[in-house]
Amino acid sequence: MGSTIVSLDYLIGDGQNVSFDKKIIQRIKDIQNLDNETQSILFNLIDTYVQNFKAKQAFSQ
């Protein structure tokens, strides 16, 4: 699987980053500096937690 490098501004939308927590922005920047394999592992972990959270929300309604 190939990876594409995009800017943080592209990911969050131009001018919208002021509404994001500064700690989250810093973590994203730190992840951006990691090697591709480590990024992939972290993104898979994040995706798993986000999907789990969304599923719990969907079933609790």
CHARMM-style PDB file with segment names, atoms N, HN, CA, C and O in Angstrom:
ATOM      1  N   MET     1       0.850  -1.172   0.000  1.00  0.00      PROA
ATOM      2  CA  MET     1       0.000   0.000   0.000  1.00  0.00      PROA
ATOM      3  C   MET     1       0.896   1.235   0.000  1.00  0.00      PROA
ATOM      4  O   MET     1       1.748   1.375   0.877  1.00  0.00      PROA
ATOM      5  N   GLY     2       0.718   2.119  -0.955  1.00  0.00      PROA
ATOM      6  HN  GLY     2       0.026   2.005  -1.667  1.00  0.00      PROA
ATOM      7  CA  GLY     2       1.501   3.346  -1.032  1.00  0.00      PROA
ATOM      8  C   GLY     2       0.941   4.407  -0.104  1.00  0.00      PROA
ATOM      9  O   GLY     2      -0.199   4.316   0.353  1.00  0.00      PROA
ATOM     10  N   SER     3       1.737   5.387   0.161  1.00  0.00      PROA
ATOM     11  HN  SER     3       2.663   5.461  -0.209  1.00  0.00      PROA
ATOM     12  CA  SER     3       1.273   6.471   1.018  1.00  0.00      PROA
ATOM     13  C   SER     3       1.448   7.794   0.283  1.00  0.00      PROA
ATOM     14  O   SER     3       2.357   7.965  -0.529  1.00  0.00      PROA
ATOM     15  N   THR     4       0.563   8.705   0.591  1.00  0.00      PROA
ATOM     16  HN  THR     4      -0.176   8.566   1.251  1.00  0.00      PROA
ATOM     17  CA  THR     4       0.605  10.032   0.007  1.00  0.00      PROA
ATOM     18  C   THR     4       0.829  11.032   1.120  1.00  0.00      PROA
ATOM     19  O   THR     4       0.187  10.954   2.167  1.00  0.00      PROA
ATOM     20  N   ILE     5       1.719  11.956   0.907  1.00  0.00      PROA
ATOM     21  HN  ILE     5       2.241  12.020   0.056  1.00  0.00      PROA
ATOM     22  CA  ILE     5       1.996  12.979   1.906  1.00  0.00      PROA
ATOM     23  C   ILE     5       1.155  14.204   1.571  1.00  0.00      PROA
ATOM     24  O   ILE     5       1.200  14.726   0.457  1.00  0.00      PROA
ATOM     25  N   VAL     6       0.390  14.649   2.561  1.00  0.00      PROA
ATOM     26  HN  VAL     6       0.354  14.225   3.466  1.00  0.00      PROA
ATOM     27  CA  VAL     6      -0.413  15.860   2.402  1.00  0.00      PROA
ATOM     28  C   VAL     6      -0.145  16.772   3.587  1.00  0.00      PROA
ATOM     29  O   VAL     6       0.302  16.325   4.643  1.00  0.00      PROA
ATOM     30  N   SER     7      -0.420  18.042   3.400  1.00  0.00      PROA
ATOM     31  HN  SER     7      -0.782  18.405   2.542  1.00  0.00      PROA
ATOM     32  CA  SER     7      -0.175  18.992   4.485  1.00  0.00      PROA
ATOM     33  C   SER     7      -1.272  18.899   5.535  1.00  0.00      PROA
ATOM     34  O   SER     7      -2.379  18.436   5.258  1.00  0.00      PROA
ATOM     35  N   LEU     8      -0.955  19.337   6.718  1.00  0.00      PROA
ATOM     36  HN  LEU     8      -0.056  19.713   6.943  1.00  0.00      PROA
ATOM     37  CA  LEU     8      -1.927  19.382   7.801  1.00  0.00      PROA
ATOM     38  C   LEU     8      -3.094  20.286   7.423  1.00  0.00      PROA
ATOM     39  O   LEU     8      -4.245  19.964   7.717  1.00  0.00      PROA
ATOM     40  N   ASP     9      -2.808  21.420   6.769  1.00  0.00      PROA
ATOM     41  HN  ASP     9      -1.873  21.682   6.531  1.00  0.00      PROA
ATOM     42  CA  ASP     9      -3.873  22.327   6.328  1.00  0.00      PROA
ATOM     43  C   ASP     9      -4.849  21.621   5.399  1.00  0.00      PROA
ATOM     44  O   ASP     9      -6.058  21.835   5.491  1.00  0.00      PROA
ATOM     45  N   TYR    10      -4.334  20.780   4.503  1.00  0.00      PROA
ATOM     46  HN  TYR    10      -3.352  20.607   4.429  1.00  0.00      PROA
ATOM     47  CA  TYR    10      -5.201  20.041   3.592  1.00  0.00      PROA
ATOM     48  C   TYR    10      -6.118  19.101   4.372  1.00  0.00      PROA
ATOM     49  O   TYR    10      -7.306  18.997   4.068  1.00  0.00      PROA
ATOM     50  N   LEU    11      -5.571  18.422   5.372  1.00  0.00      PROA
ATOM     51  HN  LEU    11      -4.606  18.507   5.619  1.00  0.00      PROA
ATOM     52  CA  LEU    11      -6.345  17.454   6.136  1.00  0.00      PROA
ATOM     53  C   LEU    11      -7.457  18.091   6.955  1.00  0.00      PROA
ATOM     54  O   LEU    11      -8.543  17.524   7.073  1.00  0.00      PROA
ATOM     55  N   ILE    12      -7.203  19.240   7.510  1.00  0.00      PROA
ATOM     56  HN  ILE    12      -6.320  19.701   7.414  1.00  0.00      PROA
ATOM     57  CA  ILE    12      -8.189  19.835   8.407  1.00  0.00      PROA
ATOM     58  C   ILE    12      -8.906  21.031   7.804  1.00  0.00      PROA
ATOM     59  O   ILE    12      -9.796  21.597   8.439  1.00  0.00      PROA
ATOM     60  N   GLY    13      -8.544  21.421   6.615  1.00  0.00      PROA
ATOM     61  HN  GLY    13      -7.821  20.962   6.099  1.00  0.00      PROA
ATOM     62  CA  GLY    13      -9.210  22.547   5.964  1.00  0.00      PROA
ATOM     63  C   GLY    13      -8.519  23.851   6.279  1.00  0.00      PROA
ATOM     64  O   GLY    13      -8.149  24.106   7.425  1.00  0.00      PROA
ATOM     65  N   ASP    14      -8.347  24.667   5.280  1.00  0.00      PROA
ATOM     66  HN  ASP    14      -8.648  24.460   4.349  1.00  0.00      PROA
ATOM     67  CA  ASP    14      -7.645  25.937   5.422  1.00  0.00      PROA
ATOM     68  C   ASP    14      -8.337  26.838   6.434  1.00  0.00      PROA
ATOM     69  O   ASP    14      -9.524  27.133   6.296  1.00  0.00      PROA
ATOM     70  N   GLY    15      -7.607  27.271   7.440  1.00  0.00      PROA
ATOM     71  HN  GLY    15      -6.643  27.031   7.552  1.00  0.00      PROA
ATOM     72  CA  GLY    15      -8.131  28.220   8.414  1.00  0.00      PROA
ATOM     73  C   GLY    15      -8.985  27.608   9.504  1.00  0.00      PROA
ATOM     74  O   GLY    15      -9.417  28.317  10.413  1.00  0.00      PROA
ATOM     75  N   GLN    16      -9.241  26.318   9.439  1.00  0.00      PROA
ATOM     76  HN  GLN    16      -8.890  25.742   8.700  1.00  0.00      PROA
ATOM     77  CA  GLN    16     -10.089  25.684  10.449  1.00  0.00      PROA
ATOM     78  C   GLN    16      -9.303  25.151  11.633  1.00  0.00      PROA
ATOM     79  O   GLN    16      -9.891  24.787  12.652  1.00  0.00      PROA
ATOM     80  N   ASN    17      -7.982  25.101  11.513  1.00  0.00      PROA
ATOM     81  HN  ASN    17      -7.505  25.397  10.686  1.00  0.00      PROA
ATOM     82  CA  ASN    17      -7.186  24.493  12.575  1.00  0.00      PROA
ATOM     83  C   ASN    17      -7.232  25.264  13.888  1.00  0.00      PROA
ATOM     84  O   ASN    17      -6.817  24.729  14.917  1.00  0.00      PROA
ATOM     85  N   VAL    18      -7.716  26.486  13.891  1.00  0.00      PROA
ATOM     86  HN  VAL    18      -8.053  26.921  13.055  1.00  0.00      PROA
ATOM     87  CA  VAL    18      -7.806  27.235  15.137  1.00  0.00      PROA
ATOM     88  C   VAL    18      -8.810  26.605  16.090  1.00  0.00      PROA
ATOM     89  O   VAL    18      -8.751  26.858  17.293  1.00  0.00      PROA
ATOM     90  N   SER    19      -9.735  25.788  15.579  1.00  0.00      PROA
ATOM     91  HN  SER    19      -9.783  25.583  14.602  1.00  0.00      PROA
ATOM     92  CA  SER    19     -10.733  25.162  16.432  1.00  0.00      PROA
ATOM     93  C   SER    19     -10.273  23.812  16.982  1.00  0.00      PROA
ATOM     94  O   SER    19     -10.994  23.193  17.764  1.00  0.00      PROA
ATOM     95  N   PHE    20      -9.085  23.345  16.587  1.00  0.00      PROA
ATOM     96  HN  PHE    20      -8.499  23.848  15.951  1.00  0.00      PROA
ATOM     97  CA  PHE    20      -8.581  22.077  17.065  1.00  0.00      PROA
ATOM     98  C   PHE    20      -7.680  22.290  18.279  1.00  0.00      PROA
ATOM     99  O   PHE    20      -6.982  23.298  18.387  1.00  0.00      PROA
ATOM    100  N   ASP    21      -7.712  21.335  19.171  1.00  0.00      PROA
ATOM    101  HN  ASP    21      -8.279  20.516  19.083  1.00  0.00      PROA
ATOM    102  CA  ASP    21      -6.878  21.345  20.360  1.00  0.00      PROA
ATOM    103  C   ASP    21      -5.408  21.372  19.939  1.00  0.00      PROA
ATOM    104  O   ASP    21      -4.996  20.596  19.076  1.00  0.00      PROA
ATOM    105  N   LYS    22      -4.629  22.247  20.534  1.00  0.00      PROA
ATOM    106  HN  LYS    22      -4.964  22.878  21.234  1.00  0.00      PROA
ATOM    107  CA  LYS    22      -3.214  22.386  20.176  1.00  0.00      PROA
ATOM    108  C   LYS    22      -2.430  21.107  20.429  1.00  0.00      PROA
ATOM    109  O   LYS    22      -1.478  20.815  19.705  1.00  0.00      PROA
ATOM    110  N   LYS    23      -2.816  20.338  21.449  1.00  0.00      PROA
ATOM    111  HN  LYS    23      -3.589  20.576  22.037  1.00  0.00      PROA
ATOM    112  CA  LYS    23      -2.129  19.077  21.729  1.00  0.00      PROA
ATOM    113  C   LYS    23      -2.372  18.072  20.606  1.00  0.00      PROA
ATOM    114  O   LYS    23      -1.475  17.308  20.248  1.00  0.00      PROA
ATOM    115  N   ILE    24      -3.576  18.072  20.055  1.00  0.00      PROA
ATOM    116  HN  ILE    24      -4.305  18.692  20.346  1.00  0.00      PROA
ATOM    117  CA  ILE    24      -3.888  17.167  18.954  1.00  0.00      PROA
ATOM    118  C   ILE    24      -3.086  17.554  17.721  1.00  0.00      PROA
ATOM    119  O   ILE    24      -2.521  16.693  17.046  1.00  0.00      PROA
ATOM    120  N   ILE    25      -3.037  18.839  17.430  1.00  0.00      PROA
ATOM    121  HN  ILE    25      -3.496  19.538  17.978  1.00  0.00      PROA
ATOM    122  CA  ILE    25      -2.269  19.322  16.280  1.00  0.00      PROA
ATOM    123  C   ILE    25      -0.798  18.932  16.429  1.00  0.00      PROA
ATOM    124  O   ILE    25      -0.179  18.487  15.462  1.00  0.00      PROA
ATOM    125  N   GLN    26      -0.238  19.091  17.613  1.00  0.00      PROA
ATOM    126  HN  GLN    26      -0.741  19.452  18.398  1.00  0.00      PROA
ATOM    127  CA  GLN    26       1.167  18.736  17.831  1.00  0.00      PROA
ATOM    128  C   GLN    26       1.388  17.244  17.640  1.00  0.00      PROA
ATOM    129  O   GLN    26       2.401  16.834  17.074  1.00  0.00      PROA
ATOM    130  N   ARG    27       0.452  16.433  18.106  1.00  0.00      PROA
ATOM    131  HN  ARG    27      -0.371  16.766  18.566  1.00  0.00      PROA
ATOM    132  CA  ARG    27       0.584  14.985  17.933  1.00  0.00      PROA
ATOM    133  C   ARG    27       0.542  14.601  16.464  1.00  0.00      PROA
ATOM    134  O   ARG    27       1.288  13.723  16.029  1.00  0.00      PROA
ATOM    135  N   ILE    28      -0.320  15.247  15.702  1.00  0.00      PROA
ATOM    136  HN  ILE    28      -0.926  15.960  16.056  1.00  0.00      PROA
ATOM    137  CA  ILE    28      -0.387  14.977  14.263  1.00  0.00      PROA
ATOM    138  C   ILE    28       0.936  15.349  13.606  1.00  0.00      PROA
ATOM    139  O   ILE    28       1.442  14.611  12.760  1.00  0.00      PROA
ATOM    140  N   LYS    29       1.492  16.481  13.989  1.00  0.00      PROA
ATOM    141  HN  LYS    29       1.082  17.081  14.676  1.00  0.00      PROA
ATOM    142  CA  LYS    29       2.789  16.886  13.438  1.00  0.00      PROA
ATOM    143  C   LYS    29       3.879  15.884  13.811  1.00  0.00      PROA
ATOM    144  O   LYS    29       4.736  15.561  12.988  1.00  0.00      PROA
ATOM    145  N   ASP    30       3.849  15.396  15.037  1.00  0.00      PROA
ATOM    146  HN  ASP    30       3.153  15.658  15.706  1.00  0.00      PROA
ATOM    147  CA  ASP    30       4.838  14.408  15.471  1.00  0.00      PROA
ATOM    148  C   ASP    30       4.696  13.114  14.676  1.00  0.00      PROA
ATOM    149  O   ASP    30       5.696  12.528  14.260  1.00  0.00      PROA
ATOM    150  N   ILE    31       3.471  12.669  14.465  1.00  0.00      PROA
ATOM    151  HN  ILE    31       2.659  13.145  14.803  1.00  0.00      PROA
ATOM    152  CA  ILE    31       3.224  11.455  13.691  1.00  0.00      PROA
ATOM    153  C   ILE    31       3.724  11.629  12.268  1.00  0.00      PROA
ATOM    154  O   ILE    31       4.259  10.693  11.676  1.00  0.00      PROA
ATOM    155  N   GLN    32       3.552  12.815  11.722  1.00  0.00      PROA
ATOM    156  HN  GLN    32       3.117  13.575  12.203  1.00  0.00      PROA
ATOM    157  CA  GLN    32       3.970  13.096  10.352  1.00  0.00      PROA
ATOM    158  C   GLN    32       5.477  12.892  10.174  1.00  0.00      PROA
ATOM    159  O   GLN    32       5.935  12.619   9.064  1.00  0.00      PROA
ATOM    160  N   ASN    33       6.243  13.021  11.246  1.00  0.00      PROA
ATOM    161  HN  ASN    33       5.872  13.243  12.147  1.00  0.00      PROA
ATOM    162  CA  ASN    33       7.698  12.866  11.179  1.00  0.00      PROA
ATOM    163  C   ASN    33       8.170  11.421  11.358  1.00  0.00      PROA
ATOM    164  O   ASN    33       9.359  11.136  11.214  1.00  0.00      PROA
ATOM    165  N   LEU    34       7.254  10.516  11.668  1.00  0.00      PROA
ATOM    166  HN  LEU    34       6.288  10.747  11.785  1.00  0.00      PROA
ATOM    167  CA  LEU    34       7.617   9.115  11.879  1.00  0.00      PROA
ATOM    168  C   LEU    34       7.747   8.388  10.546  1.00  0.00      PROA
ATOM    169  O   LEU    34       7.276   8.870   9.516  1.00  0.00      PROA
ATOM    170  N   ASP    35       8.392   7.226  10.578  1.00  0.00      PROA
ATOM    171  HN  ASP    35       8.774   6.835  11.415  1.00  0.00      PROA
ATOM    172  CA  ASP    35       8.516   6.418   9.364  1.00  0.00      PROA
ATOM    173  C   ASP    35       7.137   5.862   8.967  1.00  0.00      PROA
ATOM    174  O   ASP    35       6.230   5.777   9.795  1.00  0.00      PROA
ATOM    175  N   ASN    36       7.001   5.489   7.704  1.00  0.00      PROA
ATOM    176  HN  ASN    36       7.739   5.558   7.032  1.00  0.00      PROA
ATOM    177  CA  ASN    36       5.711   5.055   7.162  1.00  0.00      PROA
ATOM    178  C   ASN    36       5.125   3.854   7.889  1.00  0.00      PROA
ATOM    179  O   ASN    36       3.914   3.792   8.105  1.00  0.00      PROA
ATOM    180  N   GLU    37       5.965   2.904   8.267  1.00  0.00      PROA
ATOM    181  HN  GLU    37       6.948   2.955   8.091  1.00  0.00      PROA
ATOM    182  CA  GLU    37       5.469   1.709   8.952  1.00  0.00      PROA
ATOM    183  C   GLU    37       4.866   2.073  10.312  1.00  0.00      PROA
ATOM    184  O   GLU    37       3.794   1.583  10.667  1.00  0.00      PROA
ATOM    185  N   THR    38       5.540   2.916  11.058  1.00  0.00      PROA
ATOM    186  HN  THR    38       6.411   3.314  10.770  1.00  0.00      PROA
ATOM    187  CA  THR    38       5.032   3.337  12.361  1.00  0.00      PROA
ATOM    188  C   THR    38       3.752   4.155  12.201  1.00  0.00      PROA
ATOM    189  O   THR    38       2.811   3.996  12.978  1.00  0.00      PROA
ATOM    190  N   GLN    39       3.716   5.025  11.202  1.00  0.00      PROA
ATOM    191  HN  GLN    39       4.481   5.155  10.571  1.00  0.00      PROA
ATOM    192  CA  GLN    39       2.496   5.789  10.927  1.00  0.00      PROA
ATOM    193  C   GLN    39       1.335   4.851  10.651  1.00  0.00      PROA
ATOM    194  O   GLN    39       0.237   5.048  11.171  1.00  0.00      PROA
ATOM    195  N   SER    40       1.568   3.840   9.843  1.00  0.00      PROA
ATOM    196  HN  SER    40       2.460   3.680   9.421  1.00  0.00      PROA
ATOM    197  CA  SER    40       0.520   2.890   9.495  1.00  0.00      PROA
ATOM    198  C   SER    40      -0.011   2.177  10.736  1.00  0.00      PROA
ATOM    199  O   SER    40      -1.220   2.012  10.893  1.00  0.00      PROA
ATOM    200  N   ILE    41       0.883   1.764  11.603  1.00  0.00      PROA
ATOM    201  HN  ILE    41       1.865   1.899  11.476  1.00  0.00      PROA
ATOM    202  CA  ILE    41       0.477   1.100  12.845  1.00  0.00      PROA
ATOM    203  C   ILE    41      -0.375   2.040  13.693  1.00  0.00      PROA
ATOM    204  O   ILE    41      -1.426   1.646  14.199  1.00  0.00      PROA
ATOM    205  N   LEU    42       0.078   3.275  13.846  1.00  0.00      PROA
ATOM    206  HN  LEU    42       0.932   3.595  13.435  1.00  0.00      PROA
ATOM    207  CA  LEU    42      -0.671   4.241  14.651  1.00  0.00      PROA
ATOM    208  C   LEU    42      -2.034   4.549  14.043  1.00  0.00      PROA
ATOM    209  O   LEU    42      -3.030   4.621  14.763  1.00  0.00      PROA
ATOM    210  N   PHE    43      -2.089   4.730  12.722  1.00  0.00      PROA
ATOM    211  HN  PHE    43      -1.280   4.671  12.137  1.00  0.00      PROA
ATOM    212  CA  PHE    43      -3.364   5.021  12.069  1.00  0.00      PROA
ATOM    213  C   PHE    43      -4.325   3.852  12.189  1.00  0.00      PROA
ATOM    214  O   PHE    43      -5.524   4.058  12.376  1.00  0.00      PROA
ATOM    215  N   ASN    44      -3.819   2.621  12.085  1.00  0.00      PROA
ATOM    216  HN  ASN    44      -2.845   2.454  11.933  1.00  0.00      PROA
ATOM    217  CA  ASN    44      -4.685   1.452  12.280  1.00  0.00      PROA
ATOM    218  C   ASN    44      -5.239   1.410  13.696  1.00  0.00      PROA
ATOM    219  O   ASN    44      -6.413   1.099  13.898  1.00  0.00      PROA
ATOM    220  N   LEU    45      -4.407   1.718  14.666  1.00  0.00      PROA
ATOM    221  HN  LEU    45      -3.453   1.971  14.502  1.00  0.00      PROA
ATOM    222  CA  LEU    45      -4.842   1.754  16.054  1.00  0.00      PROA
ATOM    223  C   LEU    45      -5.896   2.841  16.268  1.00  0.00      PROA
ATOM    224  O   LEU    45      -6.925   2.600  16.899  1.00  0.00      PROA
ATOM    225  N   ILE    46      -5.638   4.018  15.749  1.00  0.00      PROA
ATOM    226  HN  ILE    46      -4.802   4.214  15.237  1.00  0.00      PROA
ATOM    227  CA  ILE    46      -6.586   5.128  15.869  1.00  0.00      PROA
ATOM    228  C   ILE    46      -7.904   4.766  15.193  1.00  0.00      PROA
ATOM    229  O   ILE    46      -8.975   4.986  15.760  1.00  0.00      PROA
ATOM    230  N   ASP    47      -7.830   4.207  13.974  1.00  0.00      PROA
ATOM    231  HN  ASP    47      -6.960   4.029  13.514  1.00  0.00      PROA
ATOM    232  CA  ASP    47      -9.041   3.822  13.248  1.00  0.00      PROA
ATOM    233  C   ASP    47      -9.871   2.823  14.039  1.00  0.00      PROA
ATOM    234  O   ASP    47     -11.097   2.923  14.078  1.00  0.00      PROA
ATOM    235  N   THR    48      -9.207   1.859  14.670  1.00  0.00      PROA
ATOM    236  HN  THR    48      -8.211   1.777  14.638  1.00  0.00      PROA
ATOM    237  CA  THR    48      -9.902   0.856  15.471  1.00  0.00      PROA
ATOM    238  C   THR    48     -10.656   1.506  16.624  1.00  0.00      PROA
ATOM    239  O   THR    48     -11.824   1.194  16.852  1.00  0.00      PROA
ATOM    240  N   TYR    49     -10.011   2.393  17.342  1.00  0.00      PROA
ATOM    241  HN  TYR    49      -9.062   2.646  17.157  1.00  0.00      PROA
ATOM    242  CA  TYR    49     -10.665   3.073  18.463  1.00  0.00      PROA
ATOM    243  C   TYR    49     -11.814   3.959  17.995  1.00  0.00      PROA
ATOM    244  O   TYR    49     -12.860   4.004  18.643  1.00  0.00      PROA
ATOM    245  N   VAL    50     -11.637   4.660  16.887  1.00  0.00      PROA
ATOM    246  HN  VAL    50     -10.788   4.624  16.360  1.00  0.00      PROA
ATOM    247  CA  VAL    50     -12.692   5.533  16.363  1.00  0.00      PROA
ATOM    248  C   VAL    50     -13.894   4.700  15.918  1.00  0.00      PROA
ATOM    249  O   VAL    50     -15.036   5.052  16.214  1.00  0.00      PROA
ATOM    250  N   GLN    51     -13.645   3.601  15.210  1.00  0.00      PROA
ATOM    251  HN  GLN    51     -12.718   3.314  14.970  1.00  0.00      PROA
ATOM    252  CA  GLN    51     -14.740   2.731  14.774  1.00  0.00      PROA
ATOM    253  C   GLN    51     -15.481   2.147  15.968  1.00  0.00      PROA
ATOM    254  O   GLN    51     -16.710   2.068  15.960  1.00  0.00      PROA
ATOM    255  N   ASN    52     -14.743   1.739  16.990  1.00  0.00      PROA
ATOM    256  HN  ASN    52     -13.745   1.803  16.996  1.00  0.00      PROA
ATOM    257  CA  ASN    52     -15.349   1.202  18.202  1.00  0.00      PROA
ATOM    258  C   ASN    52     -16.223   2.255  18.880  1.00  0.00      PROA
ATOM    259  O   ASN    52     -17.335   1.957  19.317  1.00  0.00      PROA
ATOM    260  N   PHE    53     -15.724   3.470  18.966  1.00  0.00      PROA
ATOM    261  HN  PHE    53     -14.821   3.712  18.611  1.00  0.00      PROA
ATOM    262  CA  PHE    53     -16.475   4.569  19.573  1.00  0.00      PROA
ATOM    263  C   PHE    53     -17.767   4.839  18.804  1.00  0.00      PROA
ATOM    264  O   PHE    53     -18.833   5.002  19.398  1.00  0.00      PROA
ATOM    265  N   LYS    54     -17.658   4.885  17.462  1.00  0.00      PROA
ATOM    266  HN  LYS    54     -16.792   4.752  16.980  1.00  0.00      PROA
ATOM    267  CA  LYS    54     -18.837   5.155  16.624  1.00  0.00      PROA
ATOM    268  C   LYS    54     -19.857   4.022  16.747  1.00  0.00      PROA
ATOM    269  O   LYS    54     -21.062   4.274  16.776  1.00  0.00      PROA
ATOM    270  N   ALA    55     -19.384   2.782  16.820  1.00  0.00      PROA
ATOM    271  HN  ALA    55     -18.406   2.577  16.797  1.00  0.00      PROA
ATOM    272  CA  ALA    55     -20.299   1.658  16.968  1.00  0.00      PROA
ATOM    273  C   ALA    55     -21.026   1.721  18.302  1.00  0.00      PROA
ATOM    274  O   ALA    55     -22.230   1.470  18.366  1.00  0.00      PROA
ATOM    275  N   LYS    56     -20.315   2.050  19.355  1.00  0.00      PROA
ATOM    276  HN  LYS    56     -19.337   2.254  19.304  1.00  0.00      PROA
ATOM    277  CA  LYS    56     -20.958   2.177  20.671  1.00  0.00      PROA
ATOM    278  C   LYS    56     -22.008   3.284  20.650  1.00  0.00      PROA
ATOM    279  O   LYS    56     -23.081   3.125  21.232  1.00  0.00      PROA
ATOM    280  N   GLN    57     -21.715   4.397  19.989  1.00  0.00      PROA
ATOM    281  HN  GLN    57     -20.844   4.525  19.516  1.00  0.00      PROA
ATOM    282  CA  GLN    57     -22.670   5.495  19.885  1.00  0.00      PROA
ATOM    283  C   GLN    57     -23.904   5.053  19.107  1.00  0.00      PROA
ATOM    284  O   GLN    57     -25.029   5.358  19.503  1.00  0.00      PROA
ATOM    285  N   ALA    58     -23.704   4.345  18.016  1.00  0.00      PROA
ATOM    286  HN  ALA    58     -22.791   4.097  17.694  1.00  0.00      PROA
ATOM    287  CA  ALA    58     -24.811   3.929  17.170  1.00  0.00      PROA
ATOM    288  C   ALA    58     -25.736   2.964  17.907  1.00  0.00      PROA
ATOM    289  O   ALA    58     -26.955   3.041  17.756  1.00  0.00      PROA
ATOM    290  N   PHE    59     -25.170   2.062  18.700  1.00  0.00      PROA
ATOM    291  HN  PHE    59     -24.180   2.000  18.823  1.00  0.00      PROA
ATOM    292  CA  PHE    59     -25.976   1.080  19.412  1.00  0.00      PROA
ATOM    293  C   PHE    59     -26.608   1.633  20.673  1.00  0.00      PROA
ATOM    294  O   PHE    59     -27.545   1.034  21.201  1.00  0.00      PROA
ATOM    295  N   SER    60     -26.124   2.752  21.168  1.00  0.00      PROA
ATOM    296  HN  SER    60     -25.363   3.239  20.739  1.00  0.00      PROA
ATOM    297  CA  SER    60     -26.675   3.316  22.401  1.00  0.00      PROA
ATOM    298  C   SER    60     -27.859   4.231  22.136  1.00  0.00      PROA
ATOM    299  O   SER    60     -28.509   4.686  23.077  1.00  0.00      PROA
ATOM    300  N   GLN    61     -28.147   4.506  20.874  1.00  0.00      PROA
ATOM    301  HN  GLN    61     -27.618   4.137  20.110  1.00  0.00      PROA
ATOM    302  CA  GLN    61     -29.245   5.427  20.554  1.00  0.00      PROA
ATOM    303  C   GLN    61     -30.540   4.711  20.380  1.00  0.00      PROA
ATOM    304  OT1 GLN    61     -31.562   5.340  20.109  1.00  0.00      PROA
TER     305      GLN     61
END
